[in-house]
Amino acid sequence: MKIALLTDGLSRGGAEKQCLISAVALKKSHEVDVITCGPINEFKDLSHSLGINVVSIHQHSTTFVRRIRSLTELFIRNQYDVVHCFKSGPSVYGRIAALIAGVSKIFAGSRMEMQERIAIRFYNRLIGLLTDHWIVNSSGVGVRVMEDFGTARNNIFVVPNAILMDEFLIAPSKKEARAHYGINHNSLVVSILANFRPEKNHEMFFKVALRILDRFPTIAFGIAGHGPLQSEIKKQISKFGLRPHVFFLGMCDEVVTLIKASDVIVLTSHTEGLPNVLIEAGFCGIPTVSTATGGASEVVEDEKTGFLVPINDVDAMVDKIVLLLEETAVAKKMGEEAHKYVLRKFSLDALAKNLVRAYESV
């Protein structure tokens, strides 16, 4: 098959990286292009190293109509068998262009559990009268697609994320990773890797960190991410008196190093799609404590590979983190189980198989 994966841009984010990872998984047996409509490509080096053909139309898509026209011309010229719009925004103009171009297999996509904006909901419902097959990354996102867009359950395909496992095979040891950040190798480290957006709920993490600090005065907290709330996050670190105990990385190209440096990875989100960091931590054998939101329960097997706690339940999260920090045998066992679970469920082969199964069903 000849496949087009369409995204609005390639800014630094989980959904955007998953688009590239999907291309890697598929290109073993199929011809794949990643088409981007925005000017940003913060994954240029990664896409080049992975051998992914990225086609940008942003110079010819300054308006909605021009974007549809440019995509239509591209789809006709390249004769794609499948157009897979990776997110709900591109699912509007991408599906219109694919319909005009006569593409036989057209898929919309969504990667988050949050309700869409009114305009996105309206236009996707309208286009869904003509083509309404969706690929989502978790069951929770699938439920939201049914609610937002009126899509029938049997037209929704759940395809979990995957990770580039080769990136992790050259990871530093825990001792080396901590030395990289100037942390004593005997110290305890709890980290959060999440973009600085309201739904990631960093304030909960700071409240948890304060409580953990009472029990472990020399503990260090790693914080990595980027986004519109970065300056606010820095203010909160000072407000909570955590600055001496935090190493703040901002936009992080060293995800593997930070995970390896950590004893526990934490996620405090109000809402999620399928959190990549939980998969990555699992592959590294690091136990996780996450709020039970979105696809987190599809990555973390509660009390086996990590812990799930209610949203905003600071007490519960503190209890589970303390348990993992104090009971090293429990943490080690959970990390081992997490590694096996990720190998089984989130490999490139599993991703390719699930995507092709969805494409061939239409």
Secondary structure as UniProt FT lines:
FT   STRAND          2..7
FT   HELIX           14..26
FT   TURN            27..29
FT   STRAND          31..36
FT   TURN            42..43
FT   HELIX           44..50
FT   STRAND          53..56
FT   HELIX           58..60
FT   HELIX           64..78
FT   STRAND          82..85
FT   TURN            88..89
FT   HELIX           90..101
FT   STRAND          105..110
FT   HELIX           118..127
FT   TURN            128..130
FT   STRAND          134..136
FT   HELIX           139..149
FT   HELIX           153..155
FT   STRAND          156..158
FT   HELIX           165..169
FT   HELIX           174..180
FT   TURN            181..182
FT   TURN            185..186
FT   STRAND          189..193
FT   HELIX           198..200
FT   HELIX           202..215
FT   TURN            217..218
FT   STRAND          220..224
FT   TURN            228..229
FT   HELIX           230..239
FT   TURN            240..241
FT   HELIX           243..245
FT   STRAND          246..250
FT   HELIX           255..261
FT   STRAND          264..267
FT   HELIX           276..283
FT   TURN            284..285
FT   STRAND          288..291
FT   HELIX           294..298
FT   TURN            303..305
FT   STRAND          306..309
FT   TURN            311..312
FT   HELIX           314..326
FT   HELIX           328..345
FT   HELIX           348..360
//
